[in-house]
Amino acid sequence: MDNNKFERYIEKTLKEEEYKVDELQKEKMWQELEGQLSFEKEKKKKPHWIGLVSTAAAILILASGLLFTTPGHALVDTVKKWFEPEKQMKIPMEGSEEQETATLNDQSEKGYVIYVDEEHYKLEEHEEYDLITTKEPLPEQYPEVSMRIIHEKDQSVEETIRNLEAEYDLTFESTDYPIDAQTARTIEGHEWNSPVNRFYVISDENGGSYIFHQKYFLEASEGHGVRLSEMLKEFYIVEK
Protein backbone atom coordinates (compact mmCIF):
# COMPACT_ATOMS: atom_id res chain seq x y z
CA MET A 1 0.00 0.00 0.00
CA ASP A 2 1.48 3.38 -0.96
CA ASN A 3 1.44 6.45 1.27
CA ASN A 4 -1.65 8.02 -0.35
CA LYS A 5 -3.67 4.85 -0.04
CA PHE A 6 -2.54 4.47 3.55
CA GLU A 7 -3.68 8.02 4.38
CA ARG A 8 -7.09 7.38 2.77
CA TYR A 9 -7.36 4.20 4.82
CA ILE A 10 -6.82 6.16 8.05
CA GLU A 11 -9.26 8.90 6.98
CA LYS A 12 -11.93 6.31 6.20
CA THR A 13 -11.42 4.72 9.60
CA LEU A 14 -11.87 8.03 11.42
CA LYS A 15 -15.06 8.86 9.54
CA GLU A 16 -16.81 5.67 10.64
CA GLU A 17 -18.70 7.02 13.63
CA GLU A 18 -19.84 3.65 14.91
CA TYR A 19 -16.50 1.93 14.38
CA LYS A 20 -16.46 -1.05 16.78
CA VAL A 21 -14.29 -4.13 16.79
CA ASP A 22 -13.78 -7.03 19.13
CA GLU A 23 -10.41 -8.05 20.55
CA LEU A 24 -9.70 -10.49 17.71
CA GLN A 25 -10.39 -7.80 15.11
CA LYS A 26 -8.11 -5.36 16.93
CA GLU A 27 -5.25 -7.83 16.81
CA LYS A 28 -5.89 -8.56 13.15
CA MET A 29 -5.99 -4.84 12.35
CA TRP A 30 -2.67 -4.32 14.14
CA GLN A 31 -1.07 -7.13 12.13
CA GLU A 32 -2.45 -5.73 8.87
CA LEU A 33 -1.13 -2.29 9.76
CA GLU A 34 2.35 -3.66 10.31
CA GLY A 35 2.11 -5.51 7.00
CA GLN A 36 1.10 -2.34 5.16
CA LEU A 37 4.22 -0.64 6.47
CA SER A 38 6.59 -3.44 5.48
CA PHE A 39 7.77 -1.44 2.47
CA GLU A 40 9.29 1.07 4.87
CA LYS A 41 11.28 -1.61 6.65
CA GLU A 42 12.67 -2.87 3.34
CA LYS A 43 13.90 0.58 2.40
CA LYS A 44 15.44 1.50 5.77
CA LYS A 45 17.88 -0.42 7.89
CA LYS A 46 17.07 1.57 11.02
CA PRO A 47 13.55 1.46 12.52
CA HIS A 48 12.52 5.04 11.66
CA TRP A 49 9.28 3.60 10.27
CA ILE A 50 8.14 3.04 13.85
CA GLY A 51 7.07 6.70 14.10
CA LEU A 52 4.48 6.14 11.38
CA VAL A 53 3.32 2.99 13.11
CA SER A 54 2.97 4.97 16.35
CA THR A 55 0.75 7.62 14.78
CA ALA A 56 -1.39 5.15 12.90
CA ALA A 57 -1.73 2.84 15.89
CA ALA A 58 -2.83 5.72 18.10
CA ILE A 59 -5.48 6.72 15.54
CA LEU A 60 -6.78 3.18 15.28
CA ILE A 61 -6.92 2.83 19.06
CA LEU A 62 -8.85 6.10 19.25
CA ALA A 63 -11.28 4.96 16.55
CA SER A 64 -11.93 1.65 18.29
CA GLY A 65 -12.75 3.32 21.59
CA LEU A 66 -9.82 1.66 23.35
CA LEU A 67 -8.25 5.04 24.06
CA PHE A 68 -10.81 5.73 26.78
CA THR A 69 -9.58 2.83 28.91
CA THR A 70 -6.53 2.89 31.18
CA PRO A 71 -4.68 0.26 29.08
CA GLY A 72 -5.50 2.34 26.01
CA HIS A 73 -3.85 5.44 27.45
CA ALA A 74 -0.78 3.43 28.45
CA LEU A 75 -0.51 1.81 25.05
CA VAL A 76 -0.72 5.10 23.17
CA ASP A 77 1.90 6.67 25.45
CA THR A 78 4.20 3.69 24.99
CA VAL A 79 3.81 3.57 21.22
CA LYS A 80 4.60 7.29 20.91
CA LYS A 81 7.88 6.76 22.75
CA TRP A 82 9.10 3.72 20.85
CA PHE A 83 12.65 4.00 19.65
CA GLU A 84 13.45 7.61 20.35
CA PRO A 85 17.18 8.34 19.90
CA GLU A 86 17.52 8.88 23.64
CA LYS A 87 15.38 8.34 26.70
CA GLN A 88 15.61 8.98 30.42
CA MET A 89 16.03 6.04 32.77
CA LYS A 90 15.38 6.22 36.51
CA ILE A 91 17.84 4.01 38.34
CA PRO A 92 16.92 2.93 41.91
CA MET A 93 20.16 3.15 43.86
CA GLU A 94 20.33 2.34 47.59
CA GLY A 95 17.07 4.02 48.60
CA SER A 96 17.36 6.92 46.18
CA GLU A 97 16.84 7.37 42.46
CA GLU A 98 19.31 8.50 39.81
CA GLN A 99 18.29 9.72 36.37
CA GLU A 100 20.45 8.67 33.44
CA THR A 101 20.25 9.29 29.71
CA ALA A 102 20.18 6.07 27.70
CA THR A 103 21.04 5.96 23.99
CA LEU A 104 19.35 3.76 21.40
CA ASN A 105 21.63 1.02 20.08
CA ASP A 106 20.09 -0.28 16.89
CA GLN A 107 20.73 -3.99 16.46
CA SER A 108 17.62 -4.53 14.33
CA GLU A 109 19.67 -6.60 11.86
CA LYS A 110 19.96 -9.05 14.76
CA GLY A 111 16.30 -8.70 15.69
CA TYR A 112 16.42 -6.23 18.57
CA VAL A 113 17.17 -2.74 19.83
CA ILE A 114 18.30 -1.74 23.31
CA TYR A 115 18.92 1.49 25.18
CA VAL A 116 22.39 1.70 26.75
CA ASP A 117 23.60 4.03 29.50
CA GLU A 118 26.59 5.17 27.46
CA GLU A 119 27.98 7.32 30.26
CA HIS A 120 28.95 4.12 32.07
CA TYR A 121 28.73 1.31 29.48
CA LYS A 122 29.26 0.44 25.83
CA LEU A 123 27.91 -2.22 23.48
CA GLU A 124 30.47 -4.38 21.68
CA GLU A 125 29.51 -6.56 18.71
CA HIS A 126 31.01 -10.03 18.53
CA GLU A 127 30.47 -12.83 16.03
CA GLU A 128 28.15 -14.95 18.18
CA TYR A 129 26.89 -12.42 20.72
CA ASP A 130 26.75 -8.76 21.71
CA LEU A 131 28.30 -7.56 24.94
CA ILE A 132 27.40 -4.60 27.14
CA THR A 133 30.37 -3.87 29.35
CA THR A 134 31.87 -0.99 31.33
CA LYS A 135 32.91 1.99 29.27
CA GLU A 136 36.31 2.00 30.96
CA PRO A 137 38.06 -1.22 32.02
CA LEU A 138 37.78 -1.96 35.74
CA PRO A 139 40.93 -2.30 37.85
CA GLU A 140 42.38 -5.81 37.94
CA GLN A 141 41.06 -6.61 41.43
CA TYR A 142 37.45 -6.40 40.24
CA PRO A 143 35.68 -9.31 38.51
CA GLU A 144 34.08 -8.82 35.11
CA VAL A 145 30.99 -6.62 34.80
CA SER A 146 28.99 -7.25 31.63
CA MET A 147 25.76 -8.43 30.03
CA ARG A 148 26.07 -10.83 27.11
CA ILE A 149 23.15 -10.97 24.65
CA ILE A 150 22.97 -14.28 22.79
CA HIS A 151 20.37 -15.09 20.13
CA GLU A 152 19.61 -18.79 19.77
CA LYS A 153 17.61 -18.62 16.55
CA ASP A 154 16.81 -22.33 16.30
CA GLN A 155 16.47 -23.14 19.98
CA SER A 156 13.26 -22.74 21.95
CA VAL A 157 13.11 -21.29 25.44
CA GLU A 158 12.59 -24.77 26.87
CA GLU A 159 15.61 -26.18 25.05
CA THR A 160 17.77 -23.22 26.03
CA ILE A 161 16.84 -23.58 29.70
CA ARG A 162 17.57 -27.32 29.68
CA ASN A 163 21.02 -26.66 28.21
CA LEU A 164 21.84 -23.89 30.70
CA GLU A 165 20.63 -25.92 33.67
CA ALA A 166 22.85 -28.81 32.61
CA GLU A 167 25.90 -26.63 31.89
CA TYR A 168 25.79 -24.43 34.99
CA ASP A 169 23.83 -26.63 37.43
CA LEU A 170 20.97 -24.10 37.60
CA THR A 171 17.27 -24.14 38.37
CA PHE A 172 15.24 -21.54 36.49
CA GLU A 173 12.11 -19.80 37.72
CA SER A 174 9.72 -17.17 36.35
CA THR A 175 10.23 -13.46 37.00
CA ASP A 176 8.73 -10.17 35.86
CA TYR A 177 11.75 -8.02 36.78
CA PRO A 178 13.39 -6.54 34.86
CA ILE A 179 11.43 -8.32 32.11
CA ASP A 180 9.07 -11.28 31.89
CA ALA A 181 11.55 -14.13 31.64
CA GLN A 182 12.89 -17.35 33.07
CA THR A 183 15.82 -16.58 35.36
CA ALA A 184 18.51 -18.24 37.46
CA ARG A 185 21.52 -17.04 39.48
CA THR A 186 24.79 -18.34 40.86
CA ILE A 187 27.10 -16.71 43.46
CA GLU A 188 30.64 -18.02 43.73
CA GLY A 189 31.39 -17.32 47.39
CA HIS A 190 30.45 -14.78 50.04
CA GLU A 191 33.24 -12.20 49.73
CA TRP A 192 32.81 -8.65 48.39
CA ASN A 193 34.34 -9.70 45.07
CA SER A 194 32.54 -13.04 44.71
CA PRO A 195 31.40 -13.38 41.06
CA VAL A 196 27.65 -13.33 40.39
CA ASN A 197 26.13 -14.84 37.25
CA ARG A 198 22.52 -14.00 36.45
CA PHE A 199 20.72 -15.53 33.45
CA TYR A 200 17.49 -14.45 31.79
CA VAL A 201 15.85 -16.35 28.91
CA ILE A 202 13.00 -15.09 26.74
CA SER A 203 11.37 -16.09 23.47
CA ASP A 204 12.45 -14.30 20.29
CA GLU A 205 8.79 -14.58 19.17
CA ASN A 206 9.85 -16.67 16.18
CA GLY A 207 10.63 -20.09 17.64
CA GLY A 208 14.03 -19.14 19.04
CA SER A 209 15.24 -17.54 22.25
CA TYR A 210 17.43 -14.81 23.70
CA ILE A 211 19.84 -15.38 26.58
CA PHE A 212 20.99 -12.47 28.73
CA HIS A 213 24.00 -13.44 30.83
CA GLN A 214 24.86 -10.80 33.40
CA LYS A 215 28.18 -10.86 35.23
CA TYR A 216 29.10 -8.68 38.19
CA PHE A 217 30.33 -9.19 41.76
CA LEU A 218 28.56 -9.39 45.09
CA GLU A 219 29.37 -5.87 46.28
CA ALA A 220 28.16 -4.47 42.95
CA SER A 221 24.70 -6.09 43.14
CA GLU A 222 23.07 -2.77 44.07
CA GLY A 223 25.22 -0.85 41.59
CA HIS A 224 26.21 -2.54 38.34
CA GLY A 225 23.65 -5.30 38.88
CA VAL A 226 20.80 -2.80 39.04
CA ARG A 227 22.12 -0.76 36.10
CA LEU A 228 22.43 -3.83 33.88
CA SER A 229 18.88 -4.85 34.75
CA GLU A 230 17.51 -1.36 34.07
CA MET A 231 19.08 -1.48 30.60
CA LEU A 232 17.54 -4.91 30.07
CA LYS A 233 14.16 -3.28 30.71
CA GLU A 234 14.81 -1.30 27.52
CA PHE A 235 15.33 -4.33 25.27
CA TYR A 236 12.85 -4.61 22.39
CA ILE A 237 12.43 -7.34 19.79
CA VAL A 238 11.89 -5.96 16.27
CA GLU A 239 11.40 -7.53 12.87
CA LYS A 240 14.46 -7.60 10.67
C-alpha positions as CSV (number, residue, x, y, z in Angstrom):
1,M,0.0,0.0,0.0
2,D,1.5,3.4,-1.0
3,N,1.4,6.4,1.3
4,N,-1.7,8.0,-0.4
5,K,-3.7,4.8,0.0
6,F,-2.5,4.5,3.5
7,E,-3.7,8.0,4.4
8,R,-7.1,7.4,2.8
9,Y,-7.4,4.2,4.8
10,I,-6.8,6.2,8.0
11,E,-9.3,8.9,7.0
12,K,-11.9,6.3,6.2
13,T,-11.4,4.7,9.6
14,L,-11.9,8.0,11.4
15,K,-15.1,8.9,9.5
16,E,-16.8,5.7,10.6
17,E,-18.7,7.0,13.6
18,E,-19.8,3.6,14.9
19,Y,-16.5,1.9,14.4
20,K,-16.5,-1.0,16.8
21,V,-14.3,-4.1,16.8
22,D,-13.8,-7.0,19.1
23,E,-10.4,-8.0,20.5
24,L,-9.7,-10.5,17.7
25,Q,-10.4,-7.8,15.1
26,K,-8.1,-5.4,16.9
27,E,-5.3,-7.8,16.8
28,K,-5.9,-8.6,13.1
29,M,-6.0,-4.8,12.3
30,W,-2.7,-4.3,14.1
31,Q,-1.1,-7.1,12.1
32,E,-2.4,-5.7,8.9
33,L,-1.1,-2.3,9.8
34,E,2.4,-3.7,10.3
35,G,2.1,-5.5,7.0
36,Q,1.1,-2.3,5.2
37,L,4.2,-0.6,6.5
38,S,6.6,-3.4,5.5
39,F,7.8,-1.4,2.5
40,E,9.3,1.1,4.9
41,K,11.3,-1.6,6.7
42,E,12.7,-2.9,3.3
43,K,13.9,0.6,2.4
44,K,15.4,1.5,5.8
45,K,17.9,-0.4,7.9
46,K,17.1,1.6,11.0
47,P,13.6,1.5,12.5
48,H,12.5,5.0,11.7
49,W,9.3,3.6,10.3
50,I,8.1,3.0,13.8
51,G,7.1,6.7,14.1
52,L,4.5,6.1,11.4
53,V,3.3,3.0,13.1
54,S,3.0,5.0,16.3
55,T,0.7,7.6,14.8
56,A,-1.4,5.1,12.9
57,A,-1.7,2.8,15.9
58,A,-2.8,5.7,18.1
59,I,-5.5,6.7,15.5
60,L,-6.8,3.2,15.3
61,I,-6.9,2.8,19.1
62,L,-8.8,6.1,19.2
63,A,-11.3,5.0,16.6
64,S,-11.9,1.7,18.3
65,G,-12.8,3.3,21.6
66,L,-9.8,1.7,23.4
67,L,-8.3,5.0,24.1
68,F,-10.8,5.7,26.8
69,T,-9.6,2.8,28.9
70,T,-6.5,2.9,31.2
71,P,-4.7,0.3,29.1
72,G,-5.5,2.3,26.0
73,H,-3.8,5.4,27.4
74,A,-0.8,3.4,28.5
75,L,-0.5,1.8,25.0
76,V,-0.7,5.1,23.2
77,D,1.9,6.7,25.5
78,T,4.2,3.7,25.0
79,V,3.8,3.6,21.2
80,K,4.6,7.3,20.9
81,K,7.9,6.8,22.8
82,W,9.1,3.7,20.8
83,F,12.6,4.0,19.6
84,E,13.5,7.6,20.4
85,P,17.2,8.3,19.9
86,E,17.5,8.9,23.6
87,K,15.4,8.3,26.7
88,Q,15.6,9.0,30.4
89,M,16.0,6.0,32.8
90,K,15.4,6.2,36.5
91,I,17.8,4.0,38.3
92,P,16.9,2.9,41.9
93,M,20.2,3.2,43.9
94,E,20.3,2.3,47.6
95,G,17.1,4.0,48.6
96,S,17.4,6.9,46.2
97,E,16.8,7.4,42.5
98,E,19.3,8.5,39.8
99,Q,18.3,9.7,36.4
100,E,20.5,8.7,33.4
101,T,20.3,9.3,29.7
102,A,20.2,6.1,27.7
103,T,21.0,6.0,24.0
104,L,19.4,3.8,21.4
105,N,21.6,1.0,20.1
106,D,20.1,-0.3,16.9
107,Q,20.7,-4.0,16.5
108,S,17.6,-4.5,14.3
109,E,19.7,-6.6,11.9
110,K,20.0,-9.0,14.8
111,G,16.3,-8.7,15.7
112,Y,16.4,-6.2,18.6
113,V,17.2,-2.7,19.8
114,I,18.3,-1.7,23.3
115,Y,18.9,1.5,25.2
116,V,22.4,1.7,26.8
117,D,23.6,4.0,29.5
118,E,26.6,5.2,27.5
119,E,28.0,7.3,30.3
120,H,28.9,4.1,32.1
121,Y,28.7,1.3,29.5
122,K,29.3,0.4,25.8
123,L,27.9,-2.2,23.5
124,E,30.5,-4.4,21.7
125,E,29.5,-6.6,18.7
126,H,31.0,-10.0,18.5
127,E,30.5,-12.8,16.0
128,E,28.2,-14.9,18.2
129,Y,26.9,-12.4,20.7
130,D,26.8,-8.8,21.7
131,L,28.3,-7.6,24.9
132,I,27.4,-4.6,27.1
133,T,30.4,-3.9,29.4
134,T,31.9,-1.0,31.3
135,K,32.9,2.0,29.3
136,E,36.3,2.0,31.0
137,P,38.1,-1.2,32.0
138,L,37.8,-2.0,35.7
139,P,40.9,-2.3,37.8
140,E,42.4,-5.8,37.9
141,Q,41.1,-6.6,41.4
142,Y,37.5,-6.4,40.2
143,P,35.7,-9.3,38.5
144,E,34.1,-8.8,35.1
145,V,31.0,-6.6,34.8
146,S,29.0,-7.2,31.6
147,M,25.8,-8.4,30.0
148,R,26.1,-10.8,27.1
149,I,23.2,-11.0,24.7
150,I,23.0,-14.3,22.8
151,H,20.4,-15.1,20.1
152,E,19.6,-18.8,19.8
153,K,17.6,-18.6,16.5
154,D,16.8,-22.3,16.3
155,Q,16.5,-23.1,20.0
156,S,13.3,-22.7,21.9
157,V,13.1,-21.3,25.4
158,E,12.6,-24.8,26.9
159,E,15.6,-26.2,25.0
160,T,17.8,-23.2,26.0
161,I,16.8,-23.6,29.7
162,R,17.6,-27.3,29.7
163,N,21.0,-26.7,28.2
164,L,21.8,-23.9,30.7
165,E,20.6,-25.9,33.7
166,A,22.8,-28.8,32.6
167,E,25.9,-26.6,31.9
168,Y,25.8,-24.4,35.0
169,D,23.8,-26.6,37.4
170,L,21.0,-24.1,37.6
171,T,17.3,-24.1,38.4
172,F,15.2,-21.5,36.5
173,E,12.1,-19.8,37.7
174,S,9.7,-17.2,36.4
175,T,10.2,-13.5,37.0
176,D,8.7,-10.2,35.9
177,Y,11.8,-8.0,36.8
178,P,13.4,-6.5,34.9
179,I,11.4,-8.3,32.1
180,D,9.1,-11.3,31.9
181,A,11.5,-14.1,31.6
182,Q,12.9,-17.3,33.1
183,T,15.8,-16.6,35.4
184,A,18.5,-18.2,37.5
185,R,21.5,-17.0,39.5
186,T,24.8,-18.3,40.9
187,I,27.1,-16.7,43.5
188,E,30.6,-18.0,43.7
189,G,31.4,-17.3,47.4
190,H,30.5,-14.8,50.0
191,E,33.2,-12.2,49.7
192,W,32.8,-8.6,48.4
193,N,34.3,-9.7,45.1
194,S,32.5,-13.0,44.7
195,P,31.4,-13.4,41.1
196,V,27.7,-13.3,40.4
197,N,26.1,-14.8,37.3
198,R,22.5,-14.0,36.4
199,F,20.7,-15.5,33.5
200,Y,17.5,-14.5,31.8
201,V,15.9,-16.3,28.9
202,I,13.0,-15.1,26.7
203,S,11.4,-16.1,23.5
204,D,12.4,-14.3,20.3
205,E,8.8,-14.6,19.2
206,N,9.9,-16.7,16.2
207,G,10.6,-20.1,17.6
208,G,14.0,-19.1,19.0
209,S,15.2,-17.5,22.2
210,Y,17.4,-14.8,23.7
211,I,19.8,-15.4,26.6
212,F,21.0,-12.5,28.7
213,H,24.0,-13.4,30.8
214,Q,24.9,-10.8,33.4
215,K,28.2,-10.9,35.2
216,Y,29.1,-8.7,38.2
217,F,30.3,-9.2,41.8
218,L,28.6,-9.4,45.1
219,E,29.4,-5.9,46.3
220,A,28.2,-4.5,43.0
221,S,24.7,-6.1,43.1
222,E,23.1,-2.8,44.1
223,G,25.2,-0.9,41.6
224,H,26.2,-2.5,38.3
225,G,23.6,-5.3,38.9
226,V,20.8,-2.8,39.0
227,R,22.1,-0.8,36.1
228,L,22.4,-3.8,33.9
229,S,18.9,-4.8,34.7
230,E,17.5,-1.4,34.1
231,M,19.1,-1.5,30.6
232,L,17.5,-4.9,30.1
233,K,14.2,-3.3,30.7
234,E,14.8,-1.3,27.5
235,F,15.3,-4.3,25.3
236,Y,12.8,-4.6,22.4
237,I,12.4,-7.3,19.8
238,V,11.9,-6.0,16.3
239,E,11.4,-7.5,12.9
240,K,14.5,-7.6,10.7
